[in-house]
Amino acid sequence: MYKHILLPTDGSEVSKRAVDMGLDLARALKASVYALHVILPFQALSYMTQIIPESETSYTEESVRWAERYLGEVRDKAMRAGVPCDSDYVFDKHPCDAILDIAKKRECDLIVMGSHGWHGFTKLLLGSETQKVLVRSQLPVLVCR
């Protein structure tokens, strides 16, 4: 069945539940997992160009620290569950594209990810990376709430 599961994580509670479910599934199937965190690139509206380099550096450093924290939590859970786990973070302005690209590069055969369950205007306004992955993925996607 599934041998290599992609676990995108953003550190949210729903994402953590998806990671737990993905790890349970991987343990049952004797599969490995790949944890991924997508960092949005720094964006700024600027009229004071002298402050941007420092802001971008601070943003990048803080984003990488958070990514390492989220991924470290997944690796720790995987180790306790006896599930082989690799992980990394990437910078991409389109998380859906990054998720699908990594799934292909890492030869994953399932994506397990969370959905915040937004409806109506909130979903329209904020969009849903999970929905985008569902629509565009050629792989099975297990969505957890």
Secondary structure as GFF3:
##gff-version 3
##sequence-region A 1 145
A	DSSP	beta_strand	4	8	.	.	.	ID=ss1
A	DSSP	alpha_helix	13	29	.	.	.	ID=ss2
A	DSSP	beta_strand	32	39	.	.	.	ID=ss3
A	DSSP	three_ten_helix	49	51	.	.	.	ID=ss4
A	DSSP	alpha_helix	52	81	.	.	.	ID=ss5
A	DSSP	beta_strand	85	91	.	.	.	ID=ss6
A	DSSP	alpha_helix	95	105	.	.	.	ID=ss7
A	DSSP	beta_strand	110	114	.	.	.	ID=ss8
A	DSSP	alpha_helix	120	126	.	.	.	ID=ss9
A	DSSP	alpha_helix	129	136	.	.	.	ID=ss10
A	DSSP	beta_strand	141	144	.	.	.	ID=ss11
###
